[in-house]
Amino acid sequence: MIPAVLPTYARAPLHFVKGEGSWLLEEDGRRFLDLGSGIAVTALGHAHPALVAALTEQAQKLWHVSNLYEIPQQQALAEKLVAASFADTVFFTNSGTESCELAVKMARKYWYEKGQPEKTDILTFSGSFHGRSSAAIAASGAEKMVKGFAPLLPGFVHLPFGDMAALEAAITDTTGAVLVEPIQGEGGIRALSDAQLQQLRALCDERHLLLILDEVQCGMGRTGRLFAHEWAGITPDIMMVAKGIGGGFPLGAVLATEEAASGMVLGTHGSTYGGNPLGCAVGCAMLDALTAEGFLPDMNRRAALLRQKLEGLVAEHPAIFEEVRGQGFLLGLKVRVAPGDFVKAGYEALLITVPAADNVVRLLPPLTLSEEEIAEALARLEATATALEAAA
Ligand SMILES: *Cc1c(COP(=O)(O)O)cnc(C)c1O
């Protein structure tokens, strides 16, 4: 008999009932250190007082009104995002995959309105993940996501990740945009270098393509800058955001320049919940926290400490670890065991980590992870590695 919950997930037998900062409490009383953050979502940890206050205050006043009316919280969050980024305008969604849908529509509508409706193709990369909706799986093209779901949305050209020569060679008269994660998350914490991102930006300018960055996982402070592309000193034309922006409340956004957004006029897109007062009240509190003076510099200091300790861990357990990679609190441990086995062994040490492709275990702690918690994380990672060595 089919389970009451559609069985599309492989779930660990853990039942968390409460979250406090970097910690998750299991029903049976065990306290887990959470280096997963619900996959880069709970950026300020669990039950952060500023987010709880924003949500509960708004919940007392007004949960929902339609986008038929002005929504002041939405206006405020859009203004904060515009002030803090390259963008001139923002559309709110409820998830990363919805942001992907709009990014694709926006790029195609742009060229349509420019009188070049043939420029519908979007170049994407192997190992990418943009969500599970029809446009997002077609964009990724990965066998495990698209198999059985044909016919797929056409117009995506898949290229080897980081192969700039292949990218340049793939541009034709029908190419309209490039869609890429500056650092792949699900793909295994694989980063484009600053030089590659700069080259990509230059290529898009030269060949008249829109650059769409998917910062759903790497954005919102996770790499130590508000957005990951800032490290390379470039800006996109369109950017997808979700995960961390709501800190656990479902919220996403598409940020764009005025030019790139110029085709999205009255009536061309919409969402019932997107930009709802509850989500945007939380989003405002999140953005205020991340942009508060000293927050990201302090996070970068703690991230450097974690990185240094992880390098030591990798050196001490060469049978288990190959390398540590990533930036800020978007980290990957490339392991020599099955990542799923490592994550499972971590549960025994009361530690939450997240598997990814390319034999990587992700560490995505809350951006608030303290120095004492970093020491605790290392002790638990060490115990996990030691247990796996003993079992080998
Ligand atoms: C998680 C993720 C998505 C999809 O977000 P959902 O909210 O699950 O739809 C898209 N892109 C990237 C890079 C992601 O990590």
The ligand as a Gaussian input file, in Angstrom:
#p B3LYP/6-31G(d) Opt

LIG

0 1
 C       17.455000      24.142000      -3.581000
 C       17.858000      24.776000      -4.863000
 C       16.908000      25.120000      -5.844000
 C       15.446000      24.762000      -5.701000
 O       14.861000      25.370000      -4.619000
 P       13.434000      24.823000      -4.072000
 O       13.060000      25.833000      -3.045000
 O       13.673000      23.453000      -3.539000
 O       12.515000      24.810000      -5.238000
 C       17.347000      25.779000      -6.967000
 N       18.638000      26.076000      -7.139000
 C       19.580000      25.761000      -6.237000
 C       20.993000      26.151000      -6.473000
 C       19.229000      25.089000      -5.075000
 O       20.169000      24.744000      -4.185000

